[in-house]
Amino acid sequence: MPHQPPRFSRRHLLLAAASTTLNPAWAQTASAWTEIEKAARGQTVYWNAWAGSEQTNAYLQWVAQLLKASHGLTLQHVKITDTADVVKRVRAEKAAGRGAGEGTVDLVWINGENFAAMKREGLLFGPYAETLPNFRWVDTQGKPTTLNDFSVPTEGMESPWGMAQFTLFADGKRLPQPPQSMQALLALARSQPGRITYPRLPDFHGTTFVKQALVELAPDPKALARPVTDAAFAAQTAPLWPFLDALRPHLWRAGKQFPQNAAAVRQMMADGELLLALSFNPNEAANEIAAKRLPATVVSWQFEKGTIGNTHFVAIPYNARAKAGAQVVANFLLSPAAQARKADIAHWGDPTVLDLARLPAPERALFGTGQLPGLVKAPAPTLPEPHASWVEPLEKAWAQRHGA
């Protein structure tokens, strides 16, 4: 169903402007930030961001309209399907000798192995994130992944934007007792052959499904936080492959095919072909229920001992043409007004990175409360992502075993 054009009011603009007002702790940077805001006026910021969701695209359009009105900059959403393609482009620009101000990407939505690669190869501008005025509201204590991306310290090279945690959802009428671990999911698949599946890797959700199994089954989960080695990979994945081999024949189409993405899995669940779907947004089912695409009997849950969670970020390439504008965008994305709208399931439903308890009362009031159909009733512990270096060998090994 098409979205209505994003709307904003004078109240939104006032809240957004107020959220950038510096408190005394930031007084020493006020002058520098004022200069950044001045430099940003008139700039066009080319933001390379995933475009696979109408809600996401509408939210970015809303951000663009507010920033145009409040800061006089133009935010252009460059729609992408794979962030790795952006990394390749910036890498190629560096190899071609393009220096500061000569790039084609000003801001990129990023995390995980893509951030690790850009940081490692010197493809990022920064550090900048922790000098943003609104960074002071980020919950770095309660949400440590805001400073640690797939076990890679961010060191101010990317700014947190939203939270994510592996979540499953199903119609409670068809699945009254949801599985609470990967082993329980295997048992369910055996009892209900053809009714469970996961996306084909390297789809992000498919990779996350496999990583969840790895985290649960690895002999030494702490080893996953360190850069991968051949020996560690062999040792920690030893229980994983037998598990996936045992699961495969009981999957949809006997594991001979895998859906392309999580949206396809969700649609098959909605149609009754599959028992459950998966997401990295704990609020996705609630979003779908609100949009009348799923029935109100759908429930969401996370495994009782925890599921993988992380933070997603925005980063600025080393050769961005609109560095000032990109910083203004990143700062606005951390404003309570922007974070509250993003967390609202009517607009997106992406969990906030902010510490709501520390916000002033007017900003805290922007965040809705209450239990809506489809929301996770008992959030589980967040398990750390394996180090970013584990992703590529996991995907390659999976493709060799299951990709044919």
Stockholm file with secondary structure:
# STOCKHOLM 1.0

chainA/1-404         MPHQPPRFSRRHLLLAAASTTLNPAWAQTASAWTEIEKAARGQTVYWNAWAGSEQTNAYLQWVAQLLKASHGLTLQHVKITDTADVVKRVRAEKAAGRGAGEGTVDLVWINGENFAAMKREGLLFGPYAETLPNFRWVDTQGKPTTLNDFSVPTEGMESPWGMAQFTLFADGKRLPQPPQSMQALLALARSQPGRITYPRLPDFHGTTFVKQALVELAPDPKALARPVTDAAFAAQTAPLWPFLDALRPHLWRAGKQFPQNAAAVRQMMADGELLLALSFNPNEAANEIAAKRLPATVVSWQFEKGTIGNTHFVAIPYNARAKAGAQVVANFLLSPAAQARKADIAHWGDPTVLDLARLPAPERALFGTGQLPGLVKAPAPTLPEPHASWVEPLEKAWAQRHGA
#=GR chainA/1-404 SS CCCCCCCCCHHHHHHHHHTTCCCGGGGGGHHHHHHHHHHHTTCEEEEEEECCCHHHHHHHHHHHHHHHHHHCCEEEEEEESCHHHHHHHHHHHHHTTCCTTCCSCSEEEECHHHHHHHHHTTCBCCSCGGGSGGGGGBCTTTCGGGSEETTEECTTSEEEEEEEECEEEEETTTCSSCCCSHHHHHHHHHHSTTSCCCCCTTSHHHHHHHHHHHHHHCSCGGGGGSCCCHHHHHHHTTTHHHHHHHHGGGSGGGGTCCCSSHHHHHHHHHTTSSSEEEESCTTHHHHHHHTTSSCTTEEEECCTTCEEEEEEEEECBTTCSCHHHHHHHHHHHTSHHHHHHHHCTTTTCCCCCBCGGGSCHHHHTTSCCSCCTTSCSSCCCEECCCCGGGHHHHHHHHHHHHCC
#=GC SS_cons         CCCCCCCCCHHHHHHHHHTTCCCGGGGGGHHHHHHHHHHHTTCEEEEEEECCCHHHHHHHHHHHHHHHHHHCCEEEEEEESCHHHHHHHHHHHHHTTCCTTCCSCSEEEECHHHHHHHHHTTCBCCSCGGGSGGGGGBCTTTCGGGSEETTEECTTSEEEEEEEECEEEEETTTCSSCCCSHHHHHHHHHHSTTSCCCCCTTSHHHHHHHHHHHHHHCSCGGGGGSCCCHHHHHHHTTTHHHHHHHHGGGSGGGGTCCCSSHHHHHHHHHTTSSSEEEESCTTHHHHHHHTTSSCTTEEEECCTTCEEEEEEEEECBTTCSCHHHHHHHHHHHTSHHHHHHHHCTTTTCCCCCBCGGGSCHHHHTTSCCSCCTTSCSSCCCEECCCCGGGHHHHHHHHHHHHCC
//
